[in-house]
C-alpha cells in the first residue's frame, strides 16, 4: 500500500470512470468541473494550492482526492472530489493522514471533505437516494462513503426541497409579504444578452456580500466566476439569471436552469448534441433547478425574495409544463431562515447531503 501523486486529470478521471462503470444511476457531473479547476491556466488554479493524490494497493487504485487550499480560505484544506473503492478503510486512512500532515505544514486548522474547491462548484456527500440519478451539478456517490468519515469527522447536513410548479404558484399567491417599491426592477440575463459578463460580475459582488457569513462560503474572484459561467454559457438559453435593482444598485438575484441531466444518458455527461436536441426539438426537462437565490441583508424582510420567486414562477408557468417540478439547491440545516422560507414554497424534502469536518 502506497500513496502516489496523480500527474494528470486524465489519470484522475480514469479511476472515476472505472468506479462507476456498472452503476446504472451514475451521470457524470464531475469531469468538466475537474478539468476546469485543475487547468493550470485557470484563475482558480492560480489562486490555490492543489495536489491530486491516490492510494494504491496490489497495483490497484483504492481511493483518491484532490487536495485544495485557496488563498481566500488559507486555514482550510479541502479533500475535494473524493472517491474510493468499497472496503478501502486502510487506504482512506493513509490518505487522510497524508492530508493532515499537509494541512499542519500549511498551518491549516481544518480538513473538509465534500466541498469541491468552492461550494459554487459542488458540495456534499450523498447520504441516501442512491438508486436515483443525480440532477445536473448534484453530488453522487456510493452508500459506503459515510463509513470512511462518520467516526472521526463532525457531520454537517444539507437538504434540498421541491414542489410542483402549479403548487408553488398557489403557495406564492398566499404570501402576504409582497414588495411594492416602484424603484425596484428586475433584469433578466442569459447567453444571448450583450451584458451577460457584466451581470456575472454583479453576481460575484452579490454573492460575496450576501453569503459572506454562510458556512463554507468564501470570497469569489471575478475571473473565477467568469470562467465558471463561460463554461456554462451554452446552458444559459432562457433568462437564467435574474438580478434585482433598487434604482441602479443591485440588491438581489436568482439563478436557475433546467435539470439537463434528464436529457443525458447513463454514464454520460452533458454535451453539445444534448443541448441541440434540447433547443431545436423542444426537449424540455421536467425538473427546474433553482440553484441560488439571495438578497442583501437590508432587504431580507421586504418581500424581495418572494418577488424573485414570483417572477421566475410566472416565466416558467408560461414556458414549461405545469406539472414540472421546481427543486432548490442545497440548504444548510442550521440556516433556519433560508430553510423555513424555501420549505414554505418548496415543501417536500428531496435529498440529503453532508460535509465532513475535522479540526486538526
N, C-alpha and C positions, 0 to 999 in steps of 0.2 A: 504494500500500500504506500503510495507516494503522492505528494502534491506537485502539480505541474502548472506552469504558466501556459495559458491558451494564447496562441500567437495571432490568430485571425478570427474575424467574426464568422467566416465560413466554417471553421472548425467548431466554433461555439454552437452555431445553428445546426450543425450535423447531429449533435447529441440530442437537441430538442426534437428534431425530425424523427430520429430513431425512437426516442422515448414515447412519442405519441402516435407512432406509425399505425398501430392497431386500435387506436381509440376512435370510435365512430362519432364521438361528440366533439372532438377537438377541431377548432378552427384557428388559423394562425394569426393571432393578434400581436405577435412579438417580433417577428423577424425585421419588419420595416422600421420599428422603433429602435431595435438594437443596432441596425445598420446606420441609422441616423445619429444616435448618441455616441457610438464608438468610432465614428468617422473622424479622423484626426484633424480634418479641416473644419469641422463644425464648431460653432461658438460654444456649445455645451461642453464638448471635449476640451477645448482650450481653457474653459473656466473650472475644470475639475481634474482631480486625480482619478485615474481608472486603472484597474488591473483585472483581467479575466483569468480565473484560476479554476482548476478542476482537480479531483482526486481520482487516481487510477488504482484499481486492484485487479490482479491477474490479467493485466493487459486491457482491461475494460474501464471506460469512464463510468464512475458511480454517482458523482454529483459535481455540480459546478455553480459558479456565481460570478457576477461582475462587481467587484468592489469599487464603490464610487464615493468620493468626498468632494463636495462642491465648495468653492471659495466663499459662497454666501451662507454655508452651513458647516463651518470648519470643525465643529466639535462632534459631528455625526459621521460615522462610516456606515454606508448602506451596502447590504448584500442584495444587490438587485438581480432580477431575472434568475432567481434561484431555481434549480431543477435537480432532481435526484431519482435514482432507481429505488425500488422498494427494498427494504432490508439493508439499508446503507447507513445504519446508525454510526458505525465506527468511522466511516469515511466522512460523514457530515460533521462529526465531532472534530476531526482533523481540520476540516475546512473552517469551522467556527473558531478553533484555537488559533489558526493562522490569521484570521480576521481580527481576533482580539489583539494579537501581537502587533499587527499593522496599526490598529487603532491606538494602542498605547504609545507607540513610537511617534504617531502624529498628534498626540495629546488630545485624542477624541475621548468623549465621555460616554458615548452610547453606540451600540450596534442596532441597526434597524433592518429587519427582513420584511420584504413585500412592498417597498417603495422603490420604483424603478427609476432612480435618479432624481425625479421630482414627481409630485403627485399629479402634475399635468400630463405626465407620460404614462402613468399607470400605477395603481395602488391595490394591494390586497392579496391575501391568500384565501382562496375559496374554501369555505367550511362545510358546504353542503351542495345539493343540486348538481351532483357530479354526472348525472345522466341527462343533463340539458346542455345544449351547446351554448357557449358564451355569446353575449351580444358584442357588437363591434367595440373594440377597445377594452373589453372587460377581462378580468383575470380568470384564468382557468388552470387547474392543477389536479393532481390525484388526491384521494382522500387521506393517504398516509402521510402527507406533508406535515400535518399537525404533530405527528409523533416525534419529529425531529426537534421541536421547539417548545412544546407546551410545558415541559418540566421546568426549564430554567428561565424562560423568557416571560416577560409581562405581556399580556394579550390585550389589544385594543380592538374593539369590534365596530364595524361599519355595516350599514344596510342601505339598500335602495328600495324604492317604493314605486308602485304602478297603479294605473286605473284605466278604464276605457275612456276614450276621448269624449264620448257623449256624457258620461257620468261626471267627468271633470268640468264640463260646461255647466251642469246642474249645480255642482259644488261652488263654482266661481260666482254664479248668479245669486247665491245666497250669502255671499260675504258682504258684510255691511261696510267694512272699511275700504272705500274706493277713493282714489285721489282725484281731486277736482282742480288742480293747479293748471291754469291756462298757459303758464310759462314752461311747462314740461311737455316735451315732444319725444317721439320715438323715431329712430332712424334704423333702417334695415340694410344689412350689408351681406353680399355674397361674392362668389368668384368673379362675377361679371361687373362688379362695381369698381369704378375707377379709383375710389378712395379706400379700397379694401385694406391696403397695408397701413394707411393712416388709422383705420379703425382697429387694426391689430395692435398698433402702438397704444391706442386708447385702452384697449382691452388689457394690455400689460399693466398700465398705470392703475386701472380699476382693480385688477387682481391684487396688486401689491398694496393698495390702500384698504381694500375690503377684507382680505384674508390674512393680513399680516399677523394676527393673533391666533389664527386657527392652527390646530395641531398639525404638524408635519408640513405646513406650507412654509416656504422661504422665498425670498425676493427673486423674481424673474428678471432677466436681462432682455432688452428689446430684441436683440439678434436671435436669442434662443426661441422666443415666441414666433419671430418672423420665419425661422427655419421650420418650426413645427407647422405653422399654418401654410407655408409654401408646400410642404409635403402633403398636406391635406386639401389643398386648394381645389383639386378636381372633385372633392366631395361637397364643396360648398356651392350648391347649384340653386338653392331656393331660400334666400333670405335667412340664412342660418345664424347670423349674428345680429342681435338687436341691441342697440345702445340707447339709453335714456339720457336726455339732456335737460338741464334746467337753464333756460336761455342757451348760452354757449358752453356751459360747464357739463361734462359727462358725470352722471351721478349713479348709473347702474347699467347692468347688461344682462342678457340671456343668450346662451349658446346652446344650439340643438342640432341634431342631424338624424336622419333615418337610421335604423339598425341595418346597416349594409351587410352584416353577416347573414341575413336572411337570403341574400342572393349569392352567397359564397358556398361552394361545395365543401363537403367534409375534407379535412386535412389541408385545405387551401387557404389562400389569403385573398383579399380584395384586389382585383386587377382592373386594367383598363377595359377589357371586354365586358366585365360585370357592370361597370359604370355606363358603358354604351347601351347595354340592354336596359339598364335602369332608366336612362334618359330617353332613348328612342322608342322603347316599347312600353313605356309607362308601367314598368315592373316595380311598383312601389312596395317597399317592405310594410308589414302590418304593425310594426312597433316603432315608436318615435323615442329617441333618447334625449331627454332634457339634461344635458351634460353639466351645465353650470348656470347658476342664477345668483346675482348678488347686487346689493345697493350699498352706497356709502352709509356709515353708521347713523348719520343725522337723518337719513330717510327710511330707516328700518320700520318705523311705526306710522308711516304716512300713507300706506296703501300702494306704494310704488311697485313692490313685488307682485301684488295682485294685478296691477295694470300690465306688467310684463307678461305674467301668466295669461291674462285675458287676451292680449293682442296675439300671442302665439296660438292660443286656442282658436281664435277666430280665423287665423290663417290656415291652420291645419284642418279645421272643420270644412273649409271650402276646397281644400286641395287633396285631402286624404279620406279614406273610408271612415265612416262614422264609428265603426267598430274597432278602429285601430287602438292600440294600447300605448299610453304615454308612460315612460319609465324614467325615473330620476337617476342621476348619478349617485355614487355612494355618499352617505352622510354619517359622520362620526356619531356614535350613540350618545356621547357626552355633550354634543352640540344640540341641546334640547330645543333651543329657539328655532333653529332651522328644521329640525326633525318634526316638531309639532306643526309647523306651518305647512311643510310638504305633505305630511301624513293627513292633514285636513283635506287636501285635494287628491293626492295620490295615496289612498288609504290602505292599499294592500301591500304588505311586506313582500318583496321579491326574493332577493338573495342576501346572504350574509358573507362578509369578508372580514379578515383581521390583519393587523400589523403586529409583528413580534418585536419587542424592545428589550434590550439587555444593557443595564448600566455596568460599566467596567472601571 
